[in-house]
Amino acid sequence: METGTPNQRRKPLPHKGDTMQPWQIKALELESSGLKHLDEFIHEHALGFLIGAIYLMLALLVWVLSGALRRKGGKSARDVQPVLFVHLPGPPPPSPDTFDP
């Protein structure tokens, strides 16, 4: 029986383009740079960032609870379609048994 993890035993599949294109490398560099700057900003301004995020979440909550997600146009939430119920008589219910000890 082989010892080792499944990744060590498996051979990599051959791919047509194993090398990255220049635009992919540039995109990864930009992403890395942006995340580095965001990390520095959060470390330097943690309290302000937290307070700002809380205010944004509260504003979003108020906006959603005030009806922001209702459908615009068409039927409003207050339009009610009339419904007609027809009661079909069936056999009468059985009479309850009286228990007299």
PAKE-73444 format. One record per residue: residue number from 0; residue in one letter; x, y, z of N, C-alpha, C in turn. Coordinates in pm, 1 decimal. Layout:
// residues N
{i:NUM aa:A n.xx:X n.yy:Y n.zz:Z ca.xx:X ca.yy:Y ca.zz:Z c.xx:X c.yy:Y c.zz:Z} .
...
END
This chain:
// residues 101
{i:0 aa:M n.xx:84.4 n.yy:-117.0 n.zz:0.0 ca.xx:0.0 ca.yy:0.0 ca.zz:0.0 c.xx:89.5 c.yy:123.9 c.zz:0.0} .
{i:1 aa:E n.xx:50.2 n.yy:224.3 n.zz:-78.5 ca.xx:129.9 ca.yy:345.5 ca.zz:-88.5 c.xx:110.6 c.yy:433.2 c.zz:33.2} .
{i:2 aa:T n.xx:215.8 n.yy:497.3 n.zz:72.5 ca.xx:203.9 ca.yy:593.7 ca.zz:181.3 c.xx:214.1 c.yy:732.7 c.zz:121.8} .
{i:3 aa:G n.xx:142.0 n.yy:823.4 n.zz:181.9 ca.xx:143.4 ca.yy:960.9 ca.zz:132.3 c.xx:1.1 c.yy:1008.3 c.zz:110.8} .
{i:4 aa:T n.xx:-10.8 n.yy:1133.5 n.zz:89.7 ca.xx:-143.3 ca.yy:1190.4 ca.zz:69.7 c.xx:-188.6 c.yy:1165.8 c.zz:-73.1} .
{i:5 aa:P n.xx:-319.2 n.yy:1173.5 n.zz:-98.9 ca.xx:-368.3 ca.yy:1150.8 ca.zz:-234.8 c.xx:-310.3 c.yy:1249.6 c.zz:-335.5} .
{i:6 aa:N n.xx:-277.7 n.yy:1371.2 n.zz:-293.2 ca.xx:-223.2 ca.yy:1469.9 ca.zz:-385.8 c.xx:-81.9 c.yy:1432.5 c.zz:-431.0} .
{i:7 aa:Q n.xx:-7.3 n.yy:1361.3 n.zz:-346.0 ca.xx:128.2 ca.yy:1322.3 ca.zz:-383.8 c.xx:125.9 c.yy:1207.3 c.zz:-483.7} .
{i:8 aa:R n.xx:26.5 n.yy:1124.0 n.zz:-479.9 ca.xx:19.7 ca.yy:1009.0 ca.zz:-569.5 c.xx:-35.9 c.yy:1045.3 c.zz:-706.1} .
{i:9 aa:R n.xx:-119.3 n.yy:1148.7 n.zz:-711.8 ca.xx:-186.4 ca.yy:1184.7 ca.zz:-835.7 c.xx:-94.1 c.yy:1267.8 c.zz:-923.3} .
{i:10 aa:K n.xx:-87.9 n.yy:1234.4 n.zz:-1051.3 ca.xx:-8.6 ca.yy:1312.0 ca.zz:-1144.7 c.xx:-92.0 c.yy:1430.7 c.zz:-1192.1} .
{i:11 aa:P n.xx:-31.7 n.yy:1546.6 n.zz:-1208.3 ca.xx:-108.5 ca.yy:1661.6 ca.zz:-1256.5 c.xx:-153.7 c.yy:1639.9 c.zz:-1400.2} .
{i:12 aa:L n.xx:-271.3 n.yy:1691.1 n.zz:-1430.1 ca.xx:-324.1 ca.yy:1679.4 ca.zz:-1564.7 c.xx:-253.3 c.yy:1779.1 c.zz:-1655.8} .
{i:13 aa:P n.xx:-222.5 n.yy:1738.0 n.zz:-1776.7 ca.xx:-156.8 ca.yy:1832.1 ca.zz:-1868.0 c.xx:-259.0 c.yy:1936.4 c.zz:-1915.9} .
{i:14 aa:H n.xx:-221.0 n.yy:2062.4 n.zz:-1909.8 ca.xx:-306.7 ca.yy:2170.1 ca.zz:-1955.5 c.xx:-246.8 c.yy:2231.6 c.zz:-2080.2} .
{i:15 aa:K n.xx:-334.1 n.yy:2286.2 n.zz:-2160.9 ca.xx:-288.4 ca.yy:2344.3 ca.zz:-2286.6 c.xx:-199.8 c.yy:2466.6 c.zz:-2261.6} .
{i:16 aa:G n.xx:-242.5 n.yy:2554.4 n.zz:-2172.0 ca.xx:-164.6 ca.yy:2674.8 ca.zz:-2143.9 c.xx:-123.1 c.yy:2677.9 c.zz:-1998.5} .
{i:17 aa:D n.xx:-10.7 n.yy:2618.5 n.zz:-1964.4 ca.xx:34.2 ca.yy:2615.4 ca.zz:-1825.7 c.xx:87.9 c.yy:2749.9 c.zz:-1780.0} .
{i:18 aa:T n.xx:129.2 n.yy:2834.9 n.zz:-1872.6 ca.xx:182.9 ca.yy:2964.2 ca.zz:-1834.1 c.xx:69.9 c.yy:3066.2 c.zz:-1830.4} .
{i:19 aa:M n.xx:86.9 n.yy:3164.6 n.zz:-1742.5 ca.xx:-14.6 ca.yy:3268.5 ca.zz:-1730.5 c.xx:7.3 c.yy:3374.6 c.zz:-1837.4} .
{i:20 aa:Q n.xx:-100.6 n.yy:3429.6 n.zz:-1883.3 ca.xx:-94.5 ca.yy:3538.3 ca.zz:-1979.8 c.xx:-52.2 c.yy:3666.7 c.zz:-1908.9} .
{i:21 aa:P n.xx:5.4 n.yy:3762.6 n.zz:-1981.1 ca.xx:48.1 ca.yy:3888.5 ca.zz:-1917.3 c.xx:-65.8 c.yy:3963.4 c.zz:-1849.3} .
{i:22 aa:W n.xx:-185.3 n.yy:3960.7 n.zz:-1907.3 ca.xx:-297.7 ca.yy:4032.6 ca.zz:-1845.9 c.xx:-340.6 c.yy:3965.5 c.zz:-1715.9} .
{i:23 aa:Q n.xx:-323.4 n.yy:3832.6 n.zz:-1705.5 ca.xx:-355.5 ca.yy:3762.6 ca.zz:-1581.6 c.xx:-255.9 c.yy:3800.2 c.zz:-1471.8} .
{i:24 aa:I n.xx:-129.6 n.yy:3811.6 n.zz:-1508.3 ca.xx:-27.6 ca.yy:3850.5 ca.zz:-1410.9 c.xx:-54.9 c.yy:3991.9 c.zz:-1361.3} .
{i:25 aa:K n.xx:-87.9 n.yy:4083.5 n.zz:-1453.5 ca.xx:-116.6 ca.yy:4222.1 ca.zz:-1415.8 c.xx:-239.3 c.yy:4228.2 c.zz:-1325.0} .
{i:26 aa:A n.xx:-342.3 n.yy:4147.3 n.zz:-1355.2 ca.xx:-463.0 ca.yy:4145.7 ca.zz:-1271.5 c.xx:-430.9 c.yy:4096.8 c.zz:-1131.3} .
{i:27 aa:L n.xx:-348.8 n.yy:3994.9 n.zz:-1119.1 ca.xx:-310.4 ca.yy:3944.5 ca.zz:-987.3 c.xx:-227.5 c.yy:4046.5 c.zz:-910.7} .
{i:28 aa:E n.xx:-139.3 n.yy:4119.1 n.zz:-979.0 ca.xx:-59.7 ca.yy:4222.7 ca.zz:-913.4 c.xx:-150.1 c.yy:4335.3 c.zz:-863.3} .
{i:29 aa:L n.xx:-248.0 n.yy:4376.4 n.zz:-945.6 ca.xx:-341.2 ca.yy:4481.0 ca.zz:-903.9 c.xx:-425.0 c.yy:4436.0 c.zz:-784.3} .
{i:30 aa:E n.xx:-470.1 n.yy:4311.5 n.zz:-787.8 ca.xx:-549.3 ca.yy:4259.0 ca.zz:-676.3 c.xx:-466.3 c.yy:4256.3 c.zz:-548.4} .
{i:31 aa:S n.xx:-344.4 n.yy:4209.6 n.zz:-559.3 ca.xx:-256.2 ca.yy:4203.4 ca.zz:-442.2 c.xx:-228.9 c.yy:4342.9 c.zz:-387.5} .
{i:32 aa:S n.xx:-204.8 n.yy:4438.4 n.zz:-475.9 ca.xx:-178.4 ca.yy:4575.8 ca.zz:-433.8 c.xx:-301.1 c.yy:4636.8 c.zz:-365.9} .
{i:33 aa:G n.xx:-418.1 n.yy:4615.3 n.zz:-424.0 ca.xx:-541.2 ca.yy:4668.4 ca.zz:-365.7 c.xx:-570.0 c.yy:4609.6 c.zz:-228.5} .
{i:34 aa:L n.xx:-550.4 n.yy:4480.1 n.zz:-214.6 ca.xx:-574.3 ca.yy:4416.2 ca.zz:-85.0 c.xx:-472.7 c.yy:4463.0 c.zz:18.9} .
{i:35 aa:K n.xx:-348.4 n.yy:4488.1 n.zz:-24.6 ca.xx:-246.2 ca.yy:4537.9 ca.zz:67.8 c.xx:-284.1 c.yy:4676.8 c.zz:118.6} .
{i:36 aa:H n.xx:-331.1 n.yy:4763.1 n.zz:28.4 ca.xx:-371.2 ca.yy:4897.6 ca.zz:68.9 c.xx:-493.9 c.yy:4893.5 c.zz:160.2} .
{i:37 aa:L n.xx:-588.2 n.yy:4806.0 n.zz:130.0 ca.xx:-706.4 ca.yy:4792.2 ca.zz:215.4 c.xx:-667.1 c.yy:4743.5 c.zz:354.2} .
{i:38 aa:D n.xx:-574.8 n.yy:4649.1 n.zz:360.5 ca.xx:-527.9 ca.yy:4598.5 ca.zz:488.7 c.xx:-460.1 c.yy:4708.4 c.zz:570.0} .
{i:39 aa:E n.xx:-375.6 n.yy:4789.6 n.zz:504.9 ca.xx:-310.4 ca.yy:4900.3 ca.zz:574.4 c.xx:-413.2 c.yy:5001.9 c.zz:624.4} .
{i:40 aa:F n.xx:-513.9 n.yy:5031.7 n.zz:541.9 ca.xx:-617.3 ca.yy:5127.3 ca.zz:581.7 c.xx:-692.6 c.yy:5078.3 c.zz:704.9} .
{i:41 aa:I n.xx:-727.8 n.yy:4951.4 n.zz:705.3 ca.xx:-802.0 ca.yy:4895.2 ca.zz:818.5 c.xx:-714.5 c.yy:4897.0 c.zz:944.5} .
{i:42 aa:H n.xx:-586.1 n.yy:4866.3 n.zz:931.5 ca.xx:-496.9 ca.yy:4868.7 ca.zz:1048.4 c.xx:-479.6 c.yy:5010.0 c.zz:1104.0} .
{i:43 aa:E n.xx:-471.9 n.yy:5109.7 n.zz:1015.4 ca.xx:-450.5 ca.yy:5246.8 ca.zz:1060.8 c.xx:-577.7 c.yy:5313.5 c.zz:1110.7} .
{i:44 aa:H n.xx:-691.4 n.yy:5279.9 n.zz:1052.4 ca.xx:-817.0 ca.yy:5348.1 ca.zz:1083.2 c.xx:-924.6 c.yy:5247.2 c.zz:1122.9} .
{i:45 aa:A n.xx:-892.7 n.yy:5156.4 n.zz:1211.9 ca.xx:-983.9 ca.yy:5047.1 ca.zz:1246.0 c.xx:-1114.1 c.yy:5097.5 c.zz:1307.6} .
{i:46 aa:L n.xx:-1106.0 n.yy:5189.7 n.zz:1402.6 ca.xx:-1226.3 ca.yy:5236.2 ca.zz:1470.2 c.xx:-1317.8 c.yy:5313.0 c.zz:1374.8} .
{i:47 aa:G n.xx:-1260.5 n.yy:5401.1 n.zz:1295.4 ca.xx:-1340.9 ca.yy:5475.5 ca.zz:1197.8 c.xx:-1404.0 c.yy:5383.5 c.zz:1094.9} .
{i:48 aa:F n.xx:-1327.5 n.yy:5283.4 n.zz:1051.3 ca.xx:-1380.2 ca.yy:5186.1 ca.zz:955.0 c.xx:-1496.8 c.yy:5108.3 c.zz:1015.6} .
{i:49 aa:L n.xx:-1483.1 n.yy:5067.5 n.zz:1141.1 ca.xx:-1588.9 ca.yy:4992.6 ca.zz:1208.2 c.xx:-1713.9 c.yy:5078.9 c.zz:1225.4} .
{i:50 aa:I n.xx:-1696.7 n.yy:5201.8 n.zz:1269.4 ca.xx:-1811.9 ca.yy:5290.2 ca.zz:1288.0 c.xx:-1879.9 c.yy:5317.7 c.zz:1153.9} .
{i:51 aa:G n.xx:-1801.4 n.yy:5341.0 n.zz:1050.2 ca.xx:-1858.4 ca.yy:5362.9 ca.zz:916.8 c.xx:-1935.3 c.yy:5242.2 c.zz:866.5} .
{i:52 aa:A n.xx:-1880.5 n.yy:5122.2 n.zz:888.8 ca.xx:-1948.6 ca.yy:5000.3 ca.zz:846.4 c.xx:-2079.8 c.yy:4981.9 c.zz:922.9} .
{i:53 aa:I n.xx:-2079.8 n.yy:5014.9 n.zz:1051.1 ca.xx:-2202.5 ca.yy:5002.3 ca.zz:1131.0 c.xx:-2308.2 c.yy:5099.2 c.zz:1080.2} .
{i:54 aa:Y n.xx:-2269.0 n.yy:5224.8 n.zz:1052.0 ca.xx:-2365.6 ca.yy:5321.1 ca.zz:998.4 c.xx:-2420.3 c.yy:5276.6 c.zz:862.9} .
{i:55 aa:L n.xx:-2335.6 n.yy:5222.1 n.zz:778.3 ca.xx:-2384.0 ca.yy:5172.7 ca.zz:649.5 c.xx:-2482.5 c.yy:5056.9 c.zz:666.5} .
{i:56 aa:M n.xx:-2453.0 n.yy:4965.0 n.zz:759.1 ca.xx:-2543.1 ca.yy:4852.3 ca.zz:782.6 c.xx:-2676.9 c.yy:4899.1 c.zz:840.7} .
{i:57 aa:L n.xx:-2672.8 n.yy:4997.4 n.zz:930.9 ca.xx:-2797.4 ca.yy:5051.2 ca.zz:985.4 c.xx:-2879.2 c.yy:5120.2 c.zz:877.3} .
{i:58 aa:A n.xx:-2812.4 n.yy:5196.4 n.zz:790.0 ca.xx:-2883.2 ca.yy:5262.5 ca.zz:680.7 c.xx:-2945.2 c.yy:5159.2 c.zz:586.7} .
{i:59 aa:L n.xx:-2872.7 n.yy:5052.1 n.zz:557.6 ca.xx:-2926.0 ca.yy:4945.6 ca.zz:472.2 c.xx:-3045.6 c.yy:4877.9 c.zz:538.1} .
{i:60 aa:L n.xx:-3037.5 n.yy:4853.1 n.zz:667.8 ca.xx:-3148.0 ca.yy:4791.0 ca.zz:739.9 c.xx:-3272.4 c.yy:4878.9 c.zz:737.3} .
{i:61 aa:V n.xx:-3254.9 n.yy:5009.7 n.zz:761.9 ca.xx:-3369.0 ca.yy:5101.3 ca.zz:758.0 c.xx:-3428.2 c.yy:5106.5 c.zz:618.1} .
{i:62 aa:W n.xx:-3344.7 n.yy:5108.4 n.zz:517.5 ca.xx:-3391.4 ca.yy:5113.5 ca.zz:379.1 c.xx:-3472.1 c.yy:4988.9 c.zz:344.2} .
{i:63 aa:V n.xx:-3423.6 n.yy:4872.1 n.zz:383.4 ca.xx:-3493.9 ca.yy:4746.8 ca.zz:353.6 c.xx:-3625.4 c.yy:4738.9 c.zz:431.1} .
{i:64 aa:L n.xx:-3622.6 n.yy:4774.7 n.zz:559.5 ca.xx:-3744.5 ca.yy:4765.8 ca.zz:639.5 c.xx:-3848.5 c.yy:4870.2 c.zz:599.9} .
{i:65 aa:S n.xx:-3806.7 n.yy:4977.9 n.zz:534.2 ca.xx:-3902.5 ca.yy:5079.3 ca.zz:492.0 c.xx:-3969.4 c.yy:5042.1 c.zz:361.0} .
{i:66 aa:G n.xx:-3936.8 n.yy:4929.4 n.zz:304.4 ca.xx:-4005.8 ca.yy:4882.1 ca.zz:185.3 c.xx:-3924.7 c.yy:4892.0 c.zz:59.2} .
{i:67 aa:A n.xx:-3796.9 n.yy:4891.8 n.zz:67.6 ca.xx:-3712.5 ca.yy:4906.0 ca.zz:-50.8 c.xx:-3720.8 c.yy:4784.8 c.zz:-142.2} .
{i:68 aa:L n.xx:-3755.1 n.yy:4670.4 n.zz:-89.2 ca.xx:-3755.2 ca.yy:4549.3 ca.zz:-170.7 c.xx:-3892.0 c.yy:4516.1 c.zz:-229.0} .
{i:69 aa:R n.xx:-3990.3 n.yy:4604.2 n.zz:-206.6 ca.xx:-4121.2 ca.yy:4580.1 ca.zz:-268.4 c.xx:-4111.5 c.yy:4603.0 c.zz:-417.8} .
{i:70 aa:R n.xx:-4202.9 n.yy:4538.8 n.zz:-490.0 ca.xx:-4203.2 ca.yy:4554.7 ca.zz:-634.4 c.xx:-4243.5 c.yy:4696.5 c.zz:-670.8} .
{i:71 aa:K n.xx:-4171.8 n.yy:4753.9 n.zz:-763.9 ca.xx:-4206.4 ca.yy:4885.7 ca.zz:-814.8 c.xx:-4292.2 c.yy:4866.3 c.zz:-939.7} .
{i:72 aa:G n.xx:-4399.0 n.yy:4945.9 n.zz:-951.9 ca.xx:-4486.2 ca.yy:4933.4 ca.zz:-1068.3 c.xx:-4569.2 c.yy:4807.2 c.zz:-1059.4} .
{i:73 aa:G n.xx:-4653.8 n.yy:4787.2 n.zz:-1155.6 ca.xx:-4736.0 ca.yy:4666.6 ca.zz:-1155.3 c.xx:-4829.9 c.yy:4666.1 c.zz:-1036.6} .
{i:74 aa:K n.xx:-4846.0 n.yy:4553.1 n.zz:-976.8 ca.xx:-4933.9 ca.yy:4539.2 ca.zz:-861.1 c.xx:-4860.1 c.yy:4581.9 c.zz:-735.0} .
{i:75 aa:S n.xx:-4926.0 n.yy:4656.4 n.zz:-652.0 ca.xx:-4864.1 ca.yy:4691.2 ca.zz:-524.7 c.xx:-4900.5 c.yy:4584.1 c.zz:-422.1} .
{i:76 aa:A n.xx:-4840.5 n.yy:4594.0 n.zz:-306.5 ca.xx:-4864.2 ca.yy:4493.6 ca.zz:-202.3 c.xx:-5005.7 c.yy:4505.8 c.zz:-146.2} .
{i:77 aa:R n.xx:-5072.9 n.yy:4624.0 n.zz:-167.3 ca.xx:-5206.1 ca.yy:4642.5 ca.zz:-111.0 c.xx:-5316.8 c.yy:4593.9 c.zz:-203.7} .
{i:78 aa:D n.xx:-5286.9 n.yy:4565.5 n.zz:-329.8 ca.xx:-5389.6 ca.yy:4515.1 ca.zz:-420.7 c.xx:-5421.8 c.yy:4371.6 c.zz:-384.4} .
{i:79 aa:V n.xx:-5552.4 n.yy:4347.1 n.zz:-363.5 ca.xx:-5595.6 ca.yy:4213.0 ca.zz:-325.1 c.xx:-5692.6 c.yy:4163.0 c.zz:-430.6} .
{i:80 aa:Q n.xx:-5669.7 n.yy:4043.3 n.zz:-478.1 ca.xx:-5759.2 ca.yy:3983.5 ca.zz:-575.5 c.xx:-5878.8 c.yy:3923.2 c.zz:-503.1} .
{i:81 aa:P n.xx:-6001.1 n.yy:3947.5 n.zz:-554.6 ca.xx:-6116.8 ca.yy:3887.1 ca.zz:-488.4 c.xx:-6116.5 c.yy:3735.9 c.zz:-508.1} .
{i:82 aa:V n.xx:-6160.8 n.yy:3667.7 n.zz:-406.0 ca.xx:-6166.6 ca.yy:3522.0 ca.zz:-409.1 c.xx:-6307.1 c.yy:3479.5 c.zz:-372.1} .
{i:83 aa:L n.xx:-6362.0 n.yy:3384.8 n.zz:-443.6 ca.xx:-6497.2 ca.yy:3336.7 ca.zz:-417.5 c.xx:-6486.1 c.yy:3196.6 c.zz:-357.4} .
{i:84 aa:F n.xx:-6542.0 n.yy:3180.4 n.zz:-237.2 ca.xx:-6544.5 ca.yy:3050.2 ca.zz:-171.6 c.xx:-6683.3 c.yy:2991.6 c.zz:-188.1} .
{i:85 aa:V n.xx:-6691.4 n.yy:2868.0 n.zz:-231.8 ca.xx:-6819.1 ca.yy:2798.7 ca.zz:-245.5 c.xx:-6819.5 c.yy:2685.4 c.zz:-144.7} .
{i:86 aa:H n.xx:-6918.2 n.yy:2689.0 n.zz:-55.7 ca.xx:-6929.8 ca.yy:2583.7 ca.zz:44.8 c.xx:-7018.7 c.yy:2473.6 c.zz:-11.9} .
{i:87 aa:L n.xx:-6963.5 n.yy:2354.8 n.zz:-27.7 ca.xx:-7040.3 ca.yy:2241.2 ca.zz:-76.7 c.xx:-7085.8 c.yy:2159.7 c.zz:43.9} .
{i:88 aa:P n.xx:-7218.8 n.yy:2144.6 n.zz:58.8 ca.xx:-7265.2 ca.yy:2068.1 ca.zz:174.4 c.xx:-7228.3 c.yy:1920.6 c.zz:160.3} .
{i:89 aa:G n.xx:-7189.0 n.yy:1864.1 n.zz:267.9 ca.xx:-7154.0 ca.yy:1723.0 ca.zz:271.0 c.xx:-7244.5 c.yy:1652.3 c.zz:369.9} .
{i:90 aa:P n.xx:-7213.6 n.yy:1529.1 n.zz:401.2 ca.xx:-7296.4 ca.yy:1459.2 ca.zz:499.8 c.xx:-7282.7 c.yy:1528.6 c.zz:635.3} .
{i:91 aa:P n.xx:-7387.2 n.yy:1526.3 n.zz:715.3 ca.xx:-7380.8 ca.yy:1592.4 ca.zz:845.7 c.xx:-7276.9 c.yy:1522.6 c.zz:934.4} .
{i:92 aa:P n.xx:-7212.9 n.yy:1597.0 n.zz:1021.1 ca.xx:-7113.6 ca.yy:1535.2 ca.zz:1108.6 c.xx:-7181.1 c.yy:1438.9 c.zz:1205.5} .
{i:93 aa:P n.xx:-7112.6 n.yy:1332.9 n.zz:1245.9 ca.xx:-7173.5 ca.yy:1236.9 ca.zz:1339.5 c.xx:-7198.7 c.yy:1305.0 c.zz:1474.5} .
{i:94 aa:S n.xx:-7307.7 n.yy:1262.9 n.zz:1536.0 ca.xx:-7341.4 ca.yy:1321.8 ca.zz:1666.7 c.xx:-7239.8 c.yy:1273.9 c.zz:1770.6} .
{i:95 aa:P n.xx:-7201.7 n.yy:1359.6 n.zz:1861.3 ca.xx:-7104.5 ca.yy:1318.2 ca.zz:1961.9 c.xx:-7169.7 c.yy:1218.2 c.zz:2060.1} .
{i:96 aa:D n.xx:-7092.9 n.yy:1119.7 n.zz:2098.4 ca.xx:-7141.3 ca.yy:1022.6 ca.zz:2196.0 c.xx:-7139.6 c.yy:1087.5 c.zz:2333.0} .
{i:97 aa:T n.xx:-7247.4 n.yy:1066.2 n.zz:2402.3 ca.xx:-7250.3 ca.yy:1118.2 ca.zz:2539.0 c.xx:-7201.5 c.yy:1008.8 c.zz:2631.8} .
{i:98 aa:F n.xx:-7114.5 n.yy:1045.0 n.zz:2720.5 ca.xx:-7060.0 ca.yy:949.0 ca.zz:2815.2 c.xx:-7121.9 c.yy:978.5 c.zz:2951.6} .
{i:99 aa:D n.xx:-7193.8 n.yy:881.8 n.zz:3001.4 ca.xx:-7259.4 ca.yy:899.6 ca.zz:3130.6 c.xx:-7217.0 c.yy:784.6 c.zz:3220.2} .
{i:100 aa:P n.xx:-7127.0 n.yy:811.2 n.zz:3312.6 ca.xx:-7078.1 ca.yy:700.1 ca.zz:3395.7 c.xx:-7177.3 c.yy:649.8 c.zz:3493.4} .
END
